[in-house]
Amino acid sequence: MPFTVNVRGEWLVVPCTDTSCTVKWLGQEALRRYTKGKPDAGGILPGGEFCVRRCQGLGLLDPDDALKNVLQDNDFIEIVLEGESMRTDYCPSNCKQIFKCSSQRVPKKYISLDGNSLTPKDLVDLGKGLYKVKLTPEAESRVKQCRELLDNFVKEKRVVYGVSTGFGKFAGTVIANDKLKELQENLVRSHSSGVGKPLSPERSRMLLALRINVLAKGYSGISLKTLDQMIDAFNASCLSYVPEKGTVGASGDLAPLSHLALGLMGEGKMWSPKSGWADAKYVLQAHELKPISLKPKEGLALINGTQLIASLGCEAVERAAAIARQADIVAALTLEALKGTNKAFDSAIHDLRPHCGQIEVALRIRSVLDSVQHPSQIADSHKNDGRVQDAYTLRCCPQVHGVANDTIDFVRGILQTEINSATDNPIVLFERGETICGGNFHGEYPAKALDYLAIGVHELGSISERRIERLCNPSLSELPAFLVSEGGLNSGFMIAHCTAAALVSENKVLCHPSSVDSLSTSAATEDHVSMGGWAARKALQVVEHVEQVLAIELLAACQGIEFSRPLKTTAPLEEVYKLVRSVVKPWDKDRVMAPDIEAAHRLLKEQRVWGAVEPYIENYRRQTAGK
């Protein structure tokens, strides 16, 4: 029964034939093996005190407990010497991610990958660990045929870029057949040059799933054996350490995809729910998996493509769609709190300017505001106040929110194509019996689309911040200053609004398109690049900021409703109010607001606000269809 033990950053495998031995014995044996052969025993004195903890969950172990009672076969543990700090480098930076991933049940359902039918939502679900993956029989057949062609080229000693030549500037250098394996390994190792924080397990999982899908298309030259090993690693959640920075988005996402391949080779670090971050060879070994052994072109096949840009882009577009839907509901709740009119959402107005997003947003807002289907006591209380129209931030929601929705749909279409495309170089066309060098690895398509996504989604946060101002400013509403009684003694939502303003300001900078930049690389052989990696990462940042701004507006709108009590709003908006109040109580006096914002943000990320109103919206849609 082996255990994998970390001592001062060095990983050791300690076999144990008698599991009635104690945790203390395991620690002593690990230290013995660590100090063996080291000058002055690594500075560790005999009999020194130490503690032992599991890497999963980080729980300390009692030294007197029997191993069989507290550990499982191939468990990962850490030895910490007295006076030294416990390591954190093998743990994801966000501890919540550890527990979320560690507690996941092994999925029973599969998504079949064929390189043609994956959707952005599928990919996000794969990232969450909701499914395993497998190849379709058709994909297996194409992969085999493609590999057979390449193997024949190698036997014939044909000169093929990336198979029997160097890369980039070294494309003219022919490599001997007995060096072809080393060529591919050297490629992966040298290109593993990324920096920054590692991708979270969820994002690493998406990246691996997408690379598998692209290889399943059958134009990369990967062998079925290697692809099956990648699938086994995915299904076991053995995920490589992939730094988030280092790609210029052409020739593909070389650095991050190299790190992805490096872990699969048993080098560098990997993460699994069982181990946390540890040496890749031990993580694979703990799951009874073998490192991949690269055949000709396989290194290039693993690292050439736009999968980092596209996988992060899929997360961004799916989260953007979720917050865009819910932004309409939050805006409607704000309109109720401000005692606005619903006239601006009349379908007759929007039919005259029939943009798809505009019409849909107007319907959503109309369906949750005062109507025959859902009367509002609050709306009824001010129906004769003579108000003709509201400020743009309320009245123009269909036009502003609408184009954000249309932008999201456009970007989703680009990504849908991208994640089912062959983005290698060279492309192996087994039907024609040849390889062709091209530029499908260039990330300009997803880069431009994700820059556009950031600009479109930002506006949801920008207009939301202005609505928060209207809720907090007594000169713009009938509500008390900063939505709190005893103003002065209490500051209410004063600084929450400042937070929203700060996030919107950050987004203005993040919305500068990264894809307008290009720097020549690889000795000018790659003389135009997309900078798509940064486009994807900042699009995600913009979306998260928008979620947080709308979380603040959601809290402010619910607080505004308090000042209209005992009157009630419409049934769907009351459902939203009850949902929020299930996690955040009304603001009667000042308290720490950050946890409230986080709780509201979580409701939006989990799409629970949408879930509360969707049945009402769909019922309204059916009842008013054709009218």
N, C-alpha and C positions, 0 to 999 in steps of 0.2 A: 504494500500500500504506500505509494509515493506521496510526498507533500512538497509543494513548491514554496520556498522560504526566501524572503528578502532580508538581507543584512546590509545596511549602509548602501543601498542601491544595487547590490549585486544579488542576482537570483541563483539559488541553489536547489537542486532536487535531492531531497533526503528520503531514502527508502526506509520503510518500517515494516518488519515482519511480525511484530507483536504489538497490536493496537491497545493492549492493556497498559503499555508504557504511558508515562505522564506527559503533559504539555511541557513540563520542566525538562524532561529528557530530550524532547524534540528540540527545544531551544539550545540545550547544551551541545547536542549533536550538530546542529546547524552552525553554531559558533566554532566548533572544532573543525568542521570542514572549511569554514570561511578563513580561519587563521592558518590552516595548513599551508606551509610553503611561503607564507608572507614574512617579510623581514620584521623582526621583533613581534611576531604574531599579530600584525596589524594594529599594535598598540592596545590590544585587549588583554587585560590582566586575568589570570585564572581566578575563578570564583566570583567574578564580577556580577553585579545584579542586572537583571534584564526583565522586560515584560514581553508578552506575546499577544498579538491581536490578529483577528481575521481581516483580510483585505475587503471581503464583502460585508458591508454593514459596519466595519471598523470596530467591532466589539472586542474588548479585552478578554483574555482567557485565563482561568484560574490555573496556576502552575501544577496543582495537585490533581486536576481532573485527568481521567484516562482519555487518551486520544479518541478511542472508539465512541465515547459519549459526547464529544463536542466537535469533532471534525469528520469530514467525509473524504473519500478517496480523491486525490488530486486537488484538495483545497489549497488556497493561496494564503499564506500568513506572513507577518512581519515580526522580526525580532528588534526590539528597541533597547539599547543599552542605557544604563543609568546615566543621567546627565545629558543624554542626547535627545533630540526632538524626533517625534514621529514624522515619517515622510508623508507628503501629500501629493507628490508628483505623479503617482500612478492613479490618482483619483480624479475624475472629472471635476472641473472647477466649480460646477453647480451641484451641491450634494443632493438636491432634489432629483437630479437626473439619475444619480446612483440608485436611489431607492425606487424610482419609477421603473427603471430598466430591470433592476434586480428582482422586483416583485412580479414582473410580467409572467403570465402563464405561457408555456410554449404553444404557439398557435397550431391549430389542427388543419386550418384551411390553407389552400395554396392559390397563388396567382401563377398562371402559366405564361411564360415569357416566350415571345417569338420575334421580337425586334420590330413589330409592326403595330401593336394594339395597346400598349401601355398608356395610361392617362396620367396627368399630373396628380389627380386625387389618389390613384392607385399607388403612385410613388410615395406620396406623403404617408399613406396607410402602411406601406412597407417600412418606411422609416420609423413608424410607431411600433413596429413589431407585431402587427395584427395578422400577418400572413407569412408563410414560407413561400419559396419560389421553386419552380421546376420548368424544364424546357418542354415545348411541344414536340411531338415526333417529327414534324416538318422542320423545325429549327435544328434538331439533332442531325437530320439528314443533310441540310445545307452546310452546317458546320463541318461535318465529315468530308463532304465533297470539296469544300474550300481547302481544308487541310491537306487532303490528298494531292491537290494540285501543287501546293507549296512544297510538299515533301518530294515530289517529282522534280521540281526546279532545283532543289538542293542536290539531289542525286545526279542531275545533269550538270551540276556546277554552273548553272546559269547565273549571271550577274543581275541581281534584283535589289533595288534600293531597300535598305532596312533589313534585308534577309542576309545578303552576302556583302554588304557595303557598310561603311560608317554612316553617320547621321549628320544632317545639316551641312555645315561647311565641309565635313568629311565624306560627303556622298560619293566622291570619286575614288575613295580608298576601298579597294577590294580586300575582303577578309577571307582567310583560308578556312576550309570546311571544319578543321579540327578546333577552330577558335569561335565558331558561331554561337555556342552556348555561352561562352565567356562574354562575347559581344553583347548579348541580350542582358546578362546579369550586370555588366558594367554600365549599360544604359540606365537601368533602373536605379542602381546605386548612385551614380553621378547626378542623375536628375532629381534625386530625393533631396532637394535643396530648399524646401519651404521653411517659413518662419511663422511665429505667432502662436496663438492658442490652438490646441487641436480642435477639430470639429467635434461636436457632441456625438455620443453614440447614435442618436437618431439620424443626424446628418451623415455620419459615416456609413450608416446602414443604407440610406438613400443613394449615396454615391456608389456603393458596391452593387446595389440592385440595378442601378441604371447602367453601369458598365457591363454587367451580365446581360442585360437586355440588348444593348448595342452589339455585343459579341454574338448573341443568339441570332442576329440578323443574317450572319453567314457570309460576311465580306471582309473579315479581318484576318483570317488565317489561323485563328486560335485552334488548338486541338480540343477534342471533346473531353479528354481526360482532364486537362487544365481547367476547362470551363466547369466541369462537374466538381472539381475541388473548390472552385470559387463559390459555387452554389452551396456546397457542404459548409463552408466557412460562414456564408450568409445565414443559413438556416440554424447554425449554432451560435449566431451573434458573436463571432470572433471578428473584431473590427479593428482595422489598422489605425495607427496614430497618424492623422493627416493634418499638418499645420494649415491654417486657413489662408495664409498669404503666400504669394510666390508665383501665381500664374499671371501671364499677360494675355491669355486667351487666344493664342496662336503661336506655335503649332499645337493647338489644343491646350488643355490644362495639365501641362507636362509635370510640374512639380507635385501638385496634390495627387495626381493619379500615380505618380512614381511611388509616393509614400504609401498609397493604397496597395500597390503591387509588392512593395518591400515587406510589409507585414505578412502577406500571403506566402512570400518566400521564406518566412521564418526569421526575418531580420527586423531590427527596430523594435517598436513596441506595438502591442495590441491591447484591446479592451474586450472583456466579456463580462456578463453579469456575475460570473463565478469568481473572476480574478481581479476586477478593476484593471488598471493599467499595469502591465507586466511585460517582460521580454516575450516577443512574438513566438519564439520556438516553444516556450513553456505553455503559453496559452493554447497553441495548437495541440501540443502534446496532451494537455489536460482534457481536451475534447476528442482525443483519439484521431486527430487529423494530421496529415503529413504536409510539410511545406511543398509548394509547387516547384517543379524543376523545369526551367524554361527551355523550350525548343526554338529553332530558328524563327525569327520574327515575333515570337510571343511577347517579349518585353515591349516591343514597339506596339503590338496590338493592345497591350494592357494600359498604355499611358497616352495614346494619341486620340484625343477627342475633347468634346466640350462638356463633359459630364459634371464637373464641379459647378460651372455656370448654370447648367440646365437643372441640376438637382436642387440647388439653393433657389433657383428661379421658380421651380414648381412649388416649393414651400411658400415663397413670397406671394405667388399669385393665388394660391388657395387661401392663405390667411387674409390677403387683400379682399378676396371675394366675400369671405365671412364677415369682415368688419364693414365692408360696404353695405351689405344687407342690413346689418344692425345699426349702422349710422342713420338710416332712414327712421328707424324706430326711436332712437335716442332723440333725433331732431323733433319728431312728433311729440314726444313727452315734454321737451323744452317748450314747444309751441303751446301746449296745454298749460304749463306752469306760467307762461307769460301772457296767457289769455289772448292768444292770437286767433286769426280767422282761418278757416279751412277752404276759403273760396279759391285761393290760388292753385289748388290741386284738382280743380274741376277737369274732367277728361276732355271737355270741349276745347280748352286752352291747348292742351298737349297734343291733341289730334291735329292741330294746325301746324305743329312743328314736330313731326313724328320721328324723332330720334328714339331708337329702341330703349336706351337707358333712361331717358327722360320720361317716357311713357310708363315704364315699369316702376320707377321711383315714385312718381305721382300716385300710381295705383297703391303701392305699399303704404304710403303715408295716408292717403285717403281712406284706406281700409281700416286703419286703427284710430282715426279721428272720429269726431261726432258725425253720426249718420243714422238712418232709419235702423240699420242693423245693430249699431252700437251707440246708443245715445250717451251724452256726457253731461252730467250735472254742472260741471265747471263751465263748459261751453255755453250751456243754457243760461248761466248766471250773467253773462255779459253779451248776449246776442243782440241787445238793443243799445249798445254803447256808441253806435254810430261809426265805429272804426271801419275804414274802407280797405286798407291794405297794411301789411306788416313790412318790417325791414327786409332787405335783400337776404339776410342770413336765414330767414324763415321762408319768405315768399319764393326764393329762387332755388330751394333745395332740389327740385326735380332737374333743373338745368345744370346745377353744379355737381350734385351727386350723380346725375345721369351720365355725364361724360366720363366720370371715374369708372362707372360700371361698364361702359362701352370699351374703355381702355383695358380693363381687366379681361374682357372677353377677347379682345384683339391679341393681347399678350399670351393668353392661354392657348390660342390657336397656333401661335409661333412655337411655343414650347411643346405643344402636342406633336408637331412635326419634328422638332429637334430631338426629342427623347426617343423617337423611333427612326432615327437616321443613322446611316453609316458615316462616321466622322473620322475614319482612319486615313492614313497615307503610308504606303500605297493602298489602294482598294484592290482586293483580289476578286476578279470577275471569273469565277470558275466556269460559268456558262460559255465564256469566250476563250478560256484557257490562257488568260493573261493577267498581269497586274498593271495598274495605271496610277501614276502619281497625279495628285490633284490637290485641292485646297478645302475639302469638306471639314477639316479641323478648325477652320477659322471661325471664331466666335462672334462675328459681327451681328448675325441675326439675333441670338439671344441677348447680346450686350445692348444693342439698340432698343430692343423690346423692353428690357428691364429698366433701362434709363427712363423710358416712356412710362413704365409702370410707376416708378418712384414719383414722377411729376404728377401723374394722374391721381394717385392715392393721397399724395400730400394735401391736395385741396380739401379732402374730407376732414383732415385735422385743422387746416387753416380756417375753414368756415365754422368748425366746431368751437374753436377757441373764441371766435367772435360771438357765438351764441352764449358761451360761458360768461363773457363780459356783460352781455345783456341781462343775464340772470343775476349777476353780482352787483351791477351798477344801478342804484335806486333811481337815478335820473333817466334810465331807459326802461324801467318797469315799475310795477306797483309792489314790488317785493322789498323787504328790508335789506339794507346794505350787507353784502357778502353773505346773505341768506342765513342770518343768525339773529336771535333776539339778544337784547342787551349788548348791542354793538359798542365797541370801546373796551368793555370788560372782555368781550369775546371778539376774535378776529374772523371767525367763520372760514369762508372759502377764499379769503384774500390771497393767501400764498399758493393755494391749490391752483388758482387762476394763473399765478406767476409761473408755476411749473408747466402748465399747458402752453403758455407763451414761450417759455424756454425751449420746449420740445419742438414747437412749430418753427422757431428760429433756427434750430439745428437742422431741421428738415430742409429749410431753404438752401442751406449750404450743401447738404447731401444730394439735393436734386440737380446739382450741376452734373451734366452727363459725363461719365467716365469714358464713354466710347468716342468722344470727340478727340481724345488723346491717342497718340501712337508713338512708340519709341522703337527704333530699329534694334533687333537683337540677333544673336547667333552670327556675328561677323557679317551682318547685312544680308544674310540669306533669308532671314525672316524680317523683312524690312517694313512690314505694316502689321500691326496687331490690334486686337479689339479692346483690351483692358476689361473684358467681360467679367472676370472674377470679382473685381471691385464693384462693377455694376450690380452684380447679384447680391453681394454682401451689404451694400448700402441700401438696396431696395428693401432688404429684410429689416434694416434699421429703421427706414422710413415707415414701413408698415407697423412695426412695433411701437414707434412713437405715436402714430395715429391711433392705435389701439389704446394707448395710455391717455391720450387727450380725450378720446371719447369716453373712457372710463370716468374721467373727472366730470365731463358733461353729464353723464348718466347719474352720478351722485348728486350733482348740482340740480338737475331737473327733478329728481325725486325729493330733494330738500325743498325745492320751490313748490311742489305739490302739497307739502305739509301746510303751507300758509293758505291753502284753499280748503282745508278740511273744516267741517265734515263732508263737504261736497266730494263727489267721486268723479273720476274721469271715465273714459270708455272701458268696457270689459277687457279688451286686449292690453290696454295700457295699465290697468289695475293689476293684471297678471305680471307685467314687468315690474311694477312698483313692489308687489309682494315678493317677487324673486330677489330684488335688491335688498329689501328689508329682511330677508332670511339670512343675509350675511353681513349687513351693515345697518345699524340702528340709526334713527333720526338724529340730527345734530342739534341737541338742545343747549349744549355748552361746549367750549373748546376741549378737544382731546387730540391725541396723535392721529394724524390723518393718513399717513403713509400706508398702514395696514388696510384702511378702507379702500384706498385707490387700488392697492394690489388685489383685494378681493373682487372689486368691480372689474378690474382688468381680466381676472381669471374667468369671470362670467362671460365676458366677451370672447376670450380665446376659446373657451369651450362651447361657444355658440348657444349658450343657454338663453340669452335674451331672444335670439331668433326662434329657438325652440318654443318659447312661451307664447309667441304671437303667430307663428306660421299657420296653425290650424285656422285661426281667425281670418288671416289674409287669404288663404286658399278658399275658404268658405265664401268670403266676400267676392273673390274672383268668379266663382261659379254662379253666384246669385246675380251678378251684374254683367255677366258675359252677354254681348250682343246689344247692350243698352247704350 
